[in-house]
Each structure stands twice: as C-alpha cells, then as structure tokens.
Amino acid sequence: MPEHETPDRASGVFETLLVVDGAPVELDAHLARLRASAQALFGAEPPAEIARRALEVSAAFPLGRLRLTVAPSAGAAASALVADVVAHPVDPEQLFPPWERGVALDPLRIAGGLGEHKWVDRRRLETAVAATASDRLPLVLDDGEEVLEASRANVFAVEDGALLTPAADGRILPGVGRARAIDAARALGLELREEPFDLRRLLAAGEAFVTGSVRGVEPVRAVGDAALAAPGEEARAVAGELRRRWIGVGASGSPAAAR
C-alpha cells in the first residue's frame, strides 16, 4: 500500500492484551484506547457488551492473548459498530523473554509512521513481516531515520543510564505497555525522556528494549546487522517491575514469566 493511502476503515481497529489466571490484564486501559479510536474514527461507541464478553472469553485461559476488534456494521446504520472478541493460549516462554530470546529489529521507512490507531488493516507492514524471521520485527522509521516504533511494540533506548522513547505525538501507537513501562521507570527513580532520536543515536546508545501488552518487555539483540548489548540494570529493573505488576510470582500457567 502506498504510504499516502489510509488503512481500510471497514476492517476496524483492535486491541490485544494479556490474560493471566483467566483475567485480562489492563482491560480498562485497552477499552479506553479502543473507545477513543472508535469515537475519533467512526463517531460511535464500541458495543456495550464488549467488556462483559472480554471477561467471559478470558475466563477459560490460564495464560492467553485476548483480541478485541470493533468495526463498522455492514448492515446497520453507518455509525453502528460491531465487536469481535477472541482469545488464544500463549506460550509462557514468550512473556518477558530473556536475552537469548530477545528480538532483532530491521529498519523500515514509513513516512509519517503508522499513526495512533491500531488498524486491523496493516498492509504497510505485511510484506515486511512476511519476509522476516519470527525473532525479527520491522523497526518503523520516519524521514531522517527518526525512530518511531516496532511493528508490534514500542521502542526504548538506554543511553548512559537514561531511558529514551519516542513521544506519543500521533505517529505511533500510544501503547499500554509503553505507558506502564514509563510509570515503572519513574517509580524506580530512573531518568526517562520522551523525545525524538534517530537510528544513528539508537545504535550509538548500544542497548534497547521494546514493550508490548502481551510479551511485556523484550530485549533487543540487534538492529539490522548491528549487535546491541544485553539488558543492563535499568532495563532489568523496568522489566522486573512490570512483570510484578502484571503477573506476580508464581502466577498459574506462567512459570517462565515468574523467573
């Protein structure tokens, strides 16, 4: 899809979140973002039963991934929305993975970024994702090689002990995992700055991690062909705090996450 084209509105928008012990993690935050997108894009509220359905579907999963989708109804008023709620089991090894199972990022230029809504139509990424291995993600760059986000996660660089992450300025998805990682960093007394940085600065920093609402905090092993350092004290502290808040120690069905 050419960069100037907008996603197909008819496919709607979605949220993906973690389920632990039959309960969706950060459900209110995800519903709030879904509601904001629905209002901004379609001028309508998501169906009222979506929260109840999310809880009902999640109840069957000790550890899972819940997906909430809202889209315009094809057979009703133009402003009416329909919801779809599905869940699938998650391998506990995917949560808060250690360094040896971290991700690598492959730079991909998309002028203007992917935007602040989580569209179901992600054609701008499909070709890049299909061409990469499962442990590699597209790293979306704006003009001037400005770092924006990864295909399914927000990006944090660690520069001289400070955490840097691109600002939520409309070009990136304001991830719930991103927001909670920022909260955790500040609670831990770490220096955190939301500011622009380019690919050269990311590589010079030499350490990075990404955050998402299912996998939590994932270390970045490489960007393109450049290897990065293993997580330092700051990244480990943020990952540990977020893991504690979301999963705790000994959550059933998630032994790896409790490491």
N, C-alpha and C positions, 0 to 999 in steps of 0.2 A: 504494500500500500504506500503510495507516495506520501511524503512527510506532511504535506499540506492538507491531506484528507483527514476528516474526523472519523472516529470509530462509528460503527453501525449502532445507532441508538436503539434499534429494535431488539438487539440482543441483551440490553440492560447492563446493570452493574452488579458486582458481587463482593462478598466478604468471605475470607477464610480464617478460621480460628481453631485453636487447640481445644480438645476435650480431654479432661483428666478426671478419672473416677466418675464418669457419667455426667459431668457438669462442664458446660462451655466456659472457657477462660476469657475474661474481659468481654463478656457478652454485651453489657450495656455500652461500652465504648464502641464496639463494632456496629451495634444497632444505631448509635448516634451518628456515626460516619455514613452508614447506609442511608439513614433518613436525610441527612444533609445533601447527599448526592441525588437522592430521589427528588427532593424539593428543587434543587438547583437545575437539574436536567429535565425533569418531567412535570414539575409543578404539582406533585402529588405525594402523599404519604405512602410508605410501604403498607401492605395489608396488616391489619391489627393483630392477626393471629401469628405473625412470624416469630415473635418471642416465645409463645407457647409451643409452637412446632419445633423451635430450636431446642428447647428443653426436653421435649418428648423424644426427639430423634437422638439426642446426645446420651440419653439415659442408658442406652444399650452398649456403650463403648467405654471400657476402662481407660483406653487411650485412643484418641481418634482425631480426625480432621473434619471439621464441620464447614460446609459451604452454604451460604445464604445468597440467593440471587433474586433480584427484583427486575422486572422488565414490563414494558407497556403491554397491555392486553390487546390481542388481535381482534377480539370480538366484542369489546365493550367500548365505553366512552374513551376518547383519546387520552384522557388524563388518568384512566384507571390502570393500576399496576397489579401484576400477579407475582406470587412468590414461589420459589422452589427451595426446599431445604433437604440436603443430603449429607450423609456422613460416611466416612470410611475409616478403617483401622489404620493406625500409624505404627511403624516400626520404632520402638523406643530408642534404637541406635541413632535415629535421625535427630533427636532432641538434644540441644546444647552439645553438639559433637565435639570431640577432642581435636587437637591439631592435626593428627594424621588423617582425619576425615573432614578436614576443612574444605572450603571451596576455592576455585580459581576463577578469576573474572577476565572476560575477554572484551576489550573496548568496542563499543558500537555507537556511532554517531546518530542521534535522532534530534534534529534541531527543535528546540522548544521543549524537549522531554516528552514524557508520557502523560503529564498532567496530573491533577489532584484527584481524579475519579478512577475507580478500579473497574474499567470496562471489561465486559465479557469478551468483546471483540479486541483481540490483542495481535492483530495481523502484523503490526510493525515489529513484533518480536518473534513470531512463529518461525520464520526462516532461520533466524539466528539461533533460536533454542534448538530447533531440529538438527542443526549442524554441529552442536556441541555435545560433549560427553556429559554424563549425569552429574559429575562433580565440578562442572564449569557453568558459569552464568554470564549472560551478557551484562556488561557494565555500560549503562547509558551515559553518553557524554553529549553536552550541548556544544554549540560553536565555541571555538577556542579551547577545545578539550576540557571544558569545565565538567567536573564530576557531578552527576545528578543522583542516580540510584542504580541498583542491580535489578534484574528482571522481576525478582520476587522478594526483594529485600532492600532495606535502606543501608547506606554505607557510612561507616565511621572510620576515620583515620586516627592513628595515635602518633602525635608529633611532639617529641620532647616531653612526654608525660601528660600532655593535654589531649582531650578528645575533640575532634573536628567532625562536623556533619553538615551537609548542605541544608540551607534554610528551607522550610516549607513555604515556598513562595509561589505556589501554583504550578510549578513544573514537575514536582514529584508528589507521589502519594504520601500523605502525612500518616505514616504507619503507626499503628497502636504499639507494636514492638519498639519502634523508634522512640515514641513518647515515653514509654516505660523505661527504656534504657537511659534516656535523658534524666528522668526522675531518679533512677537508681544512682547514676553518676553524681548528681547533685547531693543526694542523701549521703553518699560516701565521701563527700568533700572533694571530689575530683574537679579539675578545671575542664569545662566543656564550652565550646564555642560553636554556634550555628553561623557559618559563614561560607562564602564561595571558596573553592580550591580546585585547581586543575589537576590533570593526570600527572604532570611532572612533579607537583608538590606531593601527591599521594605516593608516588614511587620514592621520592626523597624521604618521606616520613618512614617508610620501610615496614610499617605494621598497620594492619587494618582488620576490621571485622564487619559483618553485616548482621542486621536484625530483622526478624520476621515473626509473625504471630503464631506460627506453628513450630518452627525449629528453634526459636529463641535467638541466641547469639551464636554465630558461626565464625570461626577464624578464617581469614583469607590467606591462603598459602601462596598465591601468585596472582599477578595482574599481567595478562599477556604472557610473555616469556620471562618476566622478571619475578624472581622468588622474593617473598616477604618473610619477615621474621615471625617466629612463633609468638603467641599471645604473651604480653608482659603483665606486670602487676595490675595495671589499670583495667585492661580487657578482662582479665580473670576475675577481678572484683565485680565488675558490672555483670558478667555472666553469672557469677555465683549469687548475686543479689536478686537478679531477675528470675533465676531458676528457683530460688527460695520462695519468691512471691507467687510464682505460677504453679509450682509443682510441689515444693517442700521436699523433705527427705522421706524416702520410703513410700511414695505415692504408689498405690497398687497398679500393676501393669507397666510401670516405668522404671525398672531398676537402673537402666543406663543413665536416665536423667537425674537420678539421685546421687550420682558419683560426685 
